[in-house]
C-alpha cells in the first residue's frame, strides 16, 4: 500500500530559491537574520539580500553562469548564507565541502563537480591553495582578510559597483535583474555529496524547486516562526544544516545564531545568552544534554523544542532530555537525495508512544514499505525498505546515470536503503539499514572505503569493516583484520588505527580492531558483513 501524508498537500511556488526566501522582506529588513555567536556581530535580512545580490554580480563578472559551480568550505558564519544565495542568484550552484575532509577527498569533490571558485576562511587558506593546485579552481576567496586571497567583502564591493550593468538569473526582477532566465525545476541550486546507498561519494543534483518544495513542506508542519531564535551548531555544509536550519529559519523570518563548531560549554552558553527557542541537533548532542553535569549550570528555559535528525534517536535519551531541559523532543528523517526531509514527528498533540518514531511523511510526500525479498508493498506493521516520492526528490546524481537509475526508479520512488515499519497512523520506526553505511555522529562512513585503505597496509591480508553500537556516537567503525602471514604477525590494533587515522577525516577513523583467522565471504567473493555484525552483537550481549 501507499502511505500518504496526514497533512494537506502543498503547492510549490515556481520561484528561484532567493526569491522564495528573500523576495519580499516586509518588516524583516532591519531584523537580524544571523548573529555570529562568539562575537555578537549581526547581519540583517536587508543586508543579507543586498550583499548576496552584490556578491552574485561579482561572481557573474568573473564568469559564473548557468552550470558554473562555486565551492564553499567554511565553518558556520553569517557570510556562508550570503555566498550560498549568491551562487544561485548568478545562475550557478554551490558545492559545500566538509572542512575536516582530507585533501584527497576535497580534490575528488572539486574535480567531479567542476568547481572554479573556492570560498573559505583564513585558517583554511593554505589547505585551500594546496587543493586548488590539483583542480580546476581559478580563484580562492575568503570570509575575512588573508594575504594572497580575494576578500569576499571585495567581491561584494565589486558587485555594488557593477549594479547597473550586470543582471542576475535568480533575481527578483528589480534593479535591472531579469527573473525569467532561470528554470527552477531544472537549474541546480546546490550540489552536496552523499554516499547514497552504495558507499561511493556522488554529487546530488538539487534544483531550486527541490529546496523550495522541501522548505514549503516542512514549514507547513509548523516548526519555526518569526519569533524564534534558532541556534545553528550543525554545519551548513551538511544538508540538514543547509536546508532545515539555515534556509528554513530564513523563510520563517527567524534569527539564526551561528556557532563555528560544537563545544558543549559554548553551546550551552549561547542558548542562555541569546535565549534560543529552537534547537536542531543530532543524537550525540542530545546525549550530552541528557547526562552531562555542565547542563545544570545554564539557564535553558527559553528552549521550546528540540528536533533530532541525521541518525536514529533512542526513546530513552529523548525522554531523559525532555525531562531535564523541560521541552518537547521530536525526531525527523530524511536524506540528501530528498533535499533532505521526508518525515517529521512534531506537534503539541503527538502521543507519548510516538516519540521514538520519525513521524509520518510531510505534506505532498508518499511512502511505501517494500519487502526486501519479494518487492511487495507492505501494510502497517510490515518491515521493509522505505521508499519515498515527492517534489523534493533529487534530479539525480551528477555524471552517474547508473547510480541514479538504481536509486530513483521510473515511477519516481526514491529507494532510501533504510528498513522501517509504519503503524496504523503512518508513523514510521526505522529498525535497520539495508545499506551498509556506518553512521558515526550523523556522518556517513563507507566500509568499502576503509577496507580498501586497510588492505594497502603491508601487514593486512584481508579486512572487513562493520558498525558497532556506541551510546555516544550511535555507531563506530570496527575493523576485522586478517594478518599477513609473512609480515603481519606483530602488527597491533593501535598501529592499524593510527595508520587509518593519518589518511582519513576524523569521522572516518577506525575506532576498534579485532584480528580474525578469515573474513567470511560468499562464493562470488563478497564480504558477508551480516555474519560479522551478528557475531559482534552476540558477543556484546
C-alpha positions in Angstrom: 0.0 0.0 0.0 1.0 3.6 -0.4 1.1 5.7 2.8 0.2 9.3 2.3 0.8 12.3 4.5 -1.9 13.3 7.0 -1.1 16.9 6.3 -2.8 18.8 3.4 -0.8 18.9 0.2 1.2 22.0 -0.6 1.6 24.0 -3.8 5.2 24.5 -4.8 6.0 28.1 -5.8 7.7 28.3 -9.1 10.4 30.7 -8.0 14.1 30.9 -7.7 15.4 30.0 -4.2 16.5 33.5 -3.4 13.1 35.0 -4.5 11.4 32.4 -2.3 13.4 33.2 0.8 14.1 36.9 0.4 11.9 38.3 -2.5 9.7 40.3 -0.2 11.2 41.3 3.1 8.4 43.5 4.5 9.2 44.4 8.1 12.1 41.9 8.2 14.6 44.3 6.5 16.2 45.6 9.7 15.8 42.4 11.7 18.9 40.2 12.4 18.9 37.3 10.0 22.1 36.0 11.5 24.1 36.7 14.6 27.6 35.3 14.9 27.5 33.6 18.3 31.1 34.2 19.6 31.2 37.9 18.6 27.6 39.1 18.6 28.1 40.5 15.0 24.7 40.7 13.3 23.6 40.6 9.6 20.1 41.9 9.0 17.7 40.5 6.4 18.2 43.6 4.3 22.0 43.4 4.4 21.8 39.7 3.6 19.8 40.2 0.5 21.7 43.3 -0.7 25.1 41.6 -0.1 24.0 38.4 -1.7 22.9 40.3 -4.8 26.2 42.2 -4.9 28.2 39.1 -4.4 26.2 37.4 -7.2 27.1 40.3 -9.6 30.8 40.0 -8.5 30.7 36.3 -9.3 28.9 36.9 -12.6 31.6 39.4 -13.6 34.1 36.6 -13.0 32.3 34.3 -15.3 29.8 32.4 -13.1 26.7 31.5 -15.1 24.3 28.6 -15.6 26.2 25.3 -15.0 29.0 27.0 -13.1 29.9 25.8 -9.6 31.2 27.6 -6.5 32.8 25.6 -3.7 32.2 26.7 -0.1 34.5 25.2 2.6 33.9 27.0 5.9 32.6 26.7 9.4 29.3 28.3 10.2 29.5 32.1 9.8 26.8 34.6 8.6 28.6 35.0 5.3 28.1 31.4 4.5 24.4 32.1 3.6 25.4 35.1 1.6 27.8 33.0 -0.6 25.3 30.2 -0.9 22.5 32.5 -2.1 24.8 34.5 -4.3 25.9 31.4 -6.3 22.2 30.6 -7.1 21.4 34.2 -7.9 24.1 34.3 -10.5 22.7 31.2 -12.2 25.3 28.8 -10.9 25.2 26.5 -7.9 27.3 25.7 -4.8 29.0 22.5 -3.7 29.6 22.5 0.0 32.7 20.8 1.4 33.5 19.4 4.9 36.5 21.4 6.3 37.5 18.2 8.1 37.8 16.2 4.9 41.2 15.1 3.7 42.9 16.8 0.8 42.2 13.8 -1.4 38.5 13.9 -0.5 38.3 17.7 -1.3 40.2 17.2 -4.6 37.8 14.4 -5.6 34.7 16.6 -4.9 36.1 19.7 -6.6 37.2 17.7 -9.6 33.9 15.8 -10.0 31.8 19.0 -9.5 33.9 21.1 -11.8 34.1 24.0 -9.3 36.0 27.0 -10.5 35.8 29.2 -7.4 36.7 28.2 -3.8 35.4 30.2 -0.8 36.9 29.5 2.6 38.2 31.2 5.8 41.8 32.4 6.5 42.7 29.4 8.8 42.0 27.0 5.9 43.7 29.1 3.2 46.9 27.1 3.0 45.0 23.8 2.6 42.8 25.5 0.0 45.8 26.5 -2.0 47.2 23.0 -1.9 43.9 21.5 -3.0 43.2 24.2 -5.7 46.6 23.5 -7.3 45.3 19.9 -8.1 42.0 21.0 -9.5 40.4 23.5 -11.9 39.9 26.2 -9.2 40.6 29.6 -10.7 40.3 31.8 -7.7 40.2 31.5 -3.9 38.1 33.9 -1.8 38.0 34.2 1.9 35.5 35.4 4.5 37.6 38.0 6.3 41.1 39.1 5.1 44.1 37.0 4.2 47.2 37.8 2.1 47.1 36.2 -1.4 43.3 35.6 -1.5 40.4 37.7 -2.6 38.3 39.0 0.3 34.7 38.1 0.0 33.9 41.6 1.1 35.8 42.9 -2.0 33.6 40.7 -4.2 30.6 42.3 -2.7 32.1 45.7 -3.3 32.8 44.8 -6.9 29.1 43.8 -7.3 27.9 47.0 -5.9 29.9 48.9 -8.5 28.5 46.8 -11.3 24.9 47.1 -10.1 23.6 48.8 -13.2 25.5 46.7 -15.7 25.1 43.1 -14.7 21.8 41.2 -14.5 21.2 38.1 -12.4 19.4 34.9 -13.4 18.0 34.3 -9.9 17.0 37.9 -9.2 13.7 39.4 -8.3 13.1 41.3 -11.5 14.1 44.6 -9.8 17.2 46.7 -10.0 17.8 45.5 -13.6 17.8 41.9 -12.6 15.9 39.7 -15.1 13.9 37.0 -13.3 12.7 34.9 -16.3 16.0 33.3 -17.3 16.2 30.7 -14.6 14.2 27.4 -14.7 13.6 26.4 -11.1 12.7 22.8 -12.0 15.9 22.2 -14.0 18.6 24.5 -12.8 20.8 23.3 -9.9 21.0 25.3 -6.7 23.3 23.1 -4.8 25.5 20.0 -5.3 26.2 18.3 -2.0 28.0 15.0 -2.0 26.5 11.8 -0.5 27.5 8.2 -0.3 23.9 7.3 -1.0 23.2 3.5 -0.8 26.5 2.4 -2.5 29.2 3.9 -0.3 30.8 5.8 -3.2 30.5 9.6 -2.8 28.4 11.2 -5.5 27.2 14.7 -6.3 23.5 15.0 -5.6 21.8 17.4 -8.0 19.3 19.5 -6.2 17.4 22.2 -8.1 15.9 25.4 -6.9 12.5 23.7 -7.0 13.7 20.8 -4.9 14.7 23.0 -2.0 11.8 25.4 -2.3 9.4 22.4 -2.2 11.1 20.9 0.8 11.1 24.1 2.8 7.4 24.6 1.9 6.7 21.1 3.0 8.3 21.0 6.4 7.3 24.7 7.1 3.7 23.6 6.7 4.2 21.3 9.7 4.7 24.4 11.8 8.3 24.1 13.0 9.8 27.7 13.2 8.1 31.1 13.1 9.3 34.7 13.0 9.6 35.0 16.8 12.1 32.1 17.1 15.8 32.2 17.7 17.5 29.2 16.1 20.9 28.1 17.3 22.9 26.8 14.3 25.6 24.4 15.6 25.0 21.8 12.9 27.3 22.6 9.9 25.9 24.4 7.0 27.9 22.2 4.6 25.7 19.3 5.7 22.2 19.1 4.0 20.5 19.2 7.5 22.2 22.4 8.5 22.0 23.9 5.0 18.3 23.4 4.3 16.5 22.8 7.6 18.5 25.1 9.9 19.9 27.9 7.7 17.3 28.1 5.0 14.1 27.1 6.8 14.7 29.6 9.5 15.3 32.4 6.9 12.0 31.5 5.2 10.2 31.8 8.6 11.8 35.2 9.3 13.6 33.9 12.4 17.0 34.8 13.7 19.8 32.3 13.3 22.7 32.3 15.8 25.8 30.7 14.3 28.5 28.6 16.1 31.6 27.6 14.2 32.0 24.3 16.0 30.4 22.2 18.7 31.7 22.7 22.2 29.3 21.8 25.0 30.0 24.8 27.2 30.0 27.3 24.3 26.8 25.7 23.0 25.1 26.0 26.4 26.3 29.5 26.9 24.9 30.6 23.5 21.5 29.1 24.4 21.5 31.1 27.6 22.9 34.4 26.1 20.7 34.5 23.0 17.6 32.8 24.5 17.4 30.3 21.8 14.0 28.8 21.3 14.6 26.0 18.8 17.4 23.5 18.6 18.1 21.3 15.6 20.5 18.6 16.9 21.9 15.1 16.4 21.7 12.3 18.9 25.2 12.6 20.4 24.4 16.2 21.4 21.1 15.1 23.0 23.0 12.5 24.9 25.2 15.3 26.4 22.1 17.4 27.2 20.6 14.4 29.0 23.6 13.4 31.0 26.4 15.9 31.2 26.7 17.7 34.6 27.6 21.0 32.9 24.0 21.4 31.7 22.8 22.2 35.2 24.9 25.4 35.3 23.0 27.1 32.5 19.5 28.6 32.0 17.9 26.7 29.1 14.4 27.7 29.9 14.0 29.5 26.6 14.1 26.3 24.6 10.6 25.3 23.4 11.6 22.2 21.4 14.4 20.1 20.1 14.4 18.3 16.7 16.8 15.4 16.3 17.9 14.1 12.9 20.7 12.6 10.8 20.8 9.4 12.9 18.2 7.4 14.9 17.4 8.7 18.4 16.7 6.3 21.2 13.5 6.8 23.1 15.3 6.6 26.4 17.6 9.5 25.5 14.7 11.5 24.1 12.7 11.2 27.2 15.6 11.9 29.5 16.4 15.1 27.6 12.8 16.1 27.7 12.6 15.7 31.4 15.9 17.6 32.1 15.5 20.5 29.7 11.8 20.8 30.1 10.9 20.9 26.4 9.5 18.6 23.8 11.9 16.4 21.9 11.0 15.3 18.4 12.6 13.4 15.6 12.7 13.8 11.8 14.1 11.8 8.9 15.5 12.5 5.5 18.4 12.0 3.2 20.5 14.3 1.0 18.7 12.8 -2.1 15.4 14.2 -0.7 16.6 17.7 0.0 16.5 16.3 2.8 13.3 16.0 4.8 10.6 13.3 4.2 9.3 12.6 7.7 8.7 14.7 10.8 7.3 13.8 14.2 6.2 17.2 15.6 3.4 18.9 17.3 1.8 19.5 20.7 -0.6 16.6 20.2 2.0 13.9 19.4 1.3 10.9 21.7 3.9 9.7 24.1 4.1 6.4 22.3 5.1 8.1 19.1 8.2 9.8 20.5 10.6 7.0 19.2 9.3 7.4 15.7 10.3 9.6 12.8 6.7 10.6 12.3 4.5 10.4 9.2 5.5 11.8 5.8 5.5 15.6 5.4 2.9 17.2 3.0 2.9 16.0 -0.6 5.2 13.1 0.2 4.2 9.4 -0.4 5.8 6.4 1.1 5.9 2.6 0.6 7.4 0.0 2.9 8.7 -2.6 0.4 9.6 -6.2 1.3 13.3 -6.8 0.7 12.8 -10.2 -0.8 9.5 -10.1 -2.7 9.3 -6.4 -3.6 5.8 -6.3 -2.3 4.4 -3.1 -0.8 3.5 -3.9 2.8 0.9 -2.5 5.1 1.0 -1.4 8.7 3.4 -3.5 10.9 5.4 -4.9 7.9 9.1 -4.3 7.9 10.8 -3.4 4.6 12.8 -0.8 2.8 11.4 2.7 3.0 10.6 4.2 -0.4 9.5 7.9 -0.8 8.2 10.0 -3.6 7.6 13.8 -3.8 8.8 17.1 -5.3 11.8 17.2 -3.0 13.4 14.1 -4.6 16.7 14.9 -6.4 17.2 15.4 -10.1 19.8 12.7 -10.0 23.5 12.0 -9.3 26.0 14.1 -11.2 27.8 12.2 -14.0 26.3 9.0 -12.8 23.1 7.8 -14.6 23.6 4.2 -13.4 23.5 5.2 -9.8 20.6 7.5 -10.4 18.6 4.7 -12.0 19.3 2.3 -9.2 18.2 4.8 -6.6 15.2 6.6 -8.1 13.0 4.2 -10.2 11.0 5.0 -13.3 7.9 5.9 -11.2 9.8 8.4 -9.1 10.3 6.3 -6.0 13.5 7.1 -4.1 14.8 3.9 -2.6 16.3 5.0 0.8 18.2 1.8 1.7 16.7 2.1 5.2 14.4 -0.6 6.7 11.4 0.5 8.7 7.8 -0.2 9.6 4.8 2.0 9.8 2.0 1.8 12.3 -1.7 2.3 11.6 -1.3 6.1 11.7 1.6 6.1 9.2 4.2 6.9 11.9 7.4 5.2 11.0 10.1 3.5 13.1 13.5 2.9 11.5 14.6 -0.5 12.5 17.7 -1.2 10.5 19.7 -0.2 7.4 19.7 -2.1 4.3 22.6 -0.1 3.1 25.9 -0.8 4.8 26.9 2.7 5.6 28.0 3.3 9.2 26.5 6.4 10.8 29.1 7.9 13.2 27.6 11.0 14.9 25.4 11.6 11.9 28.2 11.3 9.4 28.1 8.6 6.7 31.2 6.3 6.8 31.6 3.9 3.9 33.0 0.5 5.0 34.3 -0.2 1.5 36.5 2.9 1.5 38.1 1.9 4.8 38.6 -1.7 3.7 40.5 -0.5 0.6 42.7 1.6 2.8 43.3 -1.2 5.3 44.3 -3.5 2.5 47.0 -1.1 1.5 48.8 -1.8 4.8 51.5 -4.4 4.2 50.6 -6.3 7.4 47.0 -6.7 6.4 45.9 -9.7 4.3 42.2 -9.2 4.4 39.8 -6.8 6.1 36.1 -6.0 6.7 34.7 -3.0 8.5 31.4 -3.2 10.4 29.4 -0.9 12.6 29.5 -1.4 16.4 26.8 0.2 18.5 28.1 3.1 20.7 26.0 5.1 23.1 27.6 8.4 22.3 28.3 8.2 18.6 25.5 5.9 17.5 27.9 3.6 15.7 31.6 3.4 15.4 33.7 1.7 12.6 35.3 -1.6 13.7 37.9 -3.3 11.5 38.1 -7.1 11.4 41.6 -7.9 10.2 43.4 -11.0 8.9 47.1 -10.5 9.5 49.5 -11.1 6.6 51.4 -14.4 7.2 54.9 -13.2 6.4 54.9 -9.6 7.8 51.8 -9.1 9.9 52.4 -11.2 13.0 53.4 -8.3 15.2 51.1 -5.6 14.0 48.8 -4.3 16.7 45.3 -2.8 16.7 46.7 0.6 17.8 49.1 0.6 14.8 46.2 -0.2 12.4 44.0 2.6 13.9 46.9 5.1 13.6 47.6 4.1 10.0 44.0 4.8 9.1 43.7 8.0 11.2 46.5 9.6 9.2 44.7 9.1 5.9 41.0 9.9 6.6 38.8 12.6 8.0 38.2 12.4 11.8 34.7 10.9 11.5 36.1 8.0 9.4 38.7 6.8 11.8 38.6 3.1 12.7 37.9 3.0 16.5 38.2 -0.7 17.2 40.2 -3.6 15.8 39.8 -7.4 16.1 42.1 -9.9 14.5 40.4 -12.9 12.8 41.6 -16.0 11.0 39.5 -15.3 8.0 36.8 -12.9 6.7 33.5 -14.7 5.8 32.7 -14.3 2.1 30.2 -15.5 -0.5 31.0 -17.7 -3.4 31.4 -14.6 -5.5 33.9 -13.1 -3.1 31.5 -10.6 -1.5 32.1 -9.9 2.2 29.3 -11.5 4.3 29.2 -8.5 6.6 26.0 -9.5 8.3 27.7 -12.6 9.8 30.3 -10.3 11.4 27.7 -7.9 12.6 25.6 -10.8 14.2 28.8 -12.2 15.8 29.5 -8.8 17.3 26.0 -8.4 18.6 26.1 -11.8 20.2 29.4 -11.1 21.9 28.0 -7.8 23.2 25.0 -9.4 24.7 
